Amino acid sequence: MALFDLRQTQETDEVIGTDAATRALSVTAVENDFVAGVYENLASWYDYFFGPTLHAGRLQAIQRMGIRPGERVLEVGVGTGINASLYPRDCIVTGIDLSDSMLEKARERVWRKGLTNVRLLEMDAADLRFRDASFDIVYAPYLISVVPDPVAVVREMCRVCRPGGRVIVLNHFRSPNPILASIERAISPLTVHIGFKSDLDLPAFLAQADLKPVSIEKVNVPRLWSLVTCLKE
Amino acid sequence: MPVDPELLEILACPNCKTPVTLVKNNTALKCATCKRVYPIKDDIPVMLIDEATIED
């Protein structure tokens, strides 16, 4: 599929529903302190557990970005820096995270791999400390179902992205299948303890964040995750 | 590359959203407006108000 194919995907057609603009995105609510605590504990084994399982999606996201030499990429929720070496060396990558344990892992990795094009900062994804339009590409991999307010995060992502730039979200969202969806809702209060809500509502998320994706692709095996690519207007 | 000139150019103080500058032999970032100093720990700037100190 070409970059930014404007075809209507099956998923975008699902962005209907009369209450998408107002309904809750998940049955589970979390606070920043809780999330930071979970990821302090996850830091030492995140790569073993979530590394190979979610890798295909990471590769596809980088490919979909179509990064050009010299472009500025912001990775929101850089975690252990598992993506850091996947970026071309001729772009400038800025990674932010709220967990200092995860950032410490990222720092070690960046140093070990000699990645001179990657810099790391500790900050809140919902309160980015960059000026408007600072980046060409703003990417949140497996983050949006972790944060207390996904809509606030994606609004900040759009703010720091330049007009014409790309805002990319890679995440698991609640299945359109009613049986799977009810399971995902039921287990969401449990999965949040290993770092994510399993029932994030994609149509409601898109409506409330006022995102108009140019493509939504299913990724990973099983194909339960979505790669959502948007162009900043 | 912890804090290069390009990063300084786009960074803003979490409190007043104004530019920050390198201080203390490049080990911290300071906002001239609110005087908050944000530490750089292990090459990672910590841009959180709770972690900042106020220094004149």
Interface residues (C-beta under 8 A of the other chain):
Chain A: I92 T94 D100 L103 E104 R107 T116 N117 V118 R119 L120 L121 E122 M123 D124 D127 R129 F130 R131 S134
Chain B: M1 P2 V3 D4 E6 L7 I10 L11 A12 C13 P14 K17 K41 D42 D43 I44 P45 V46 M47 L48 E51
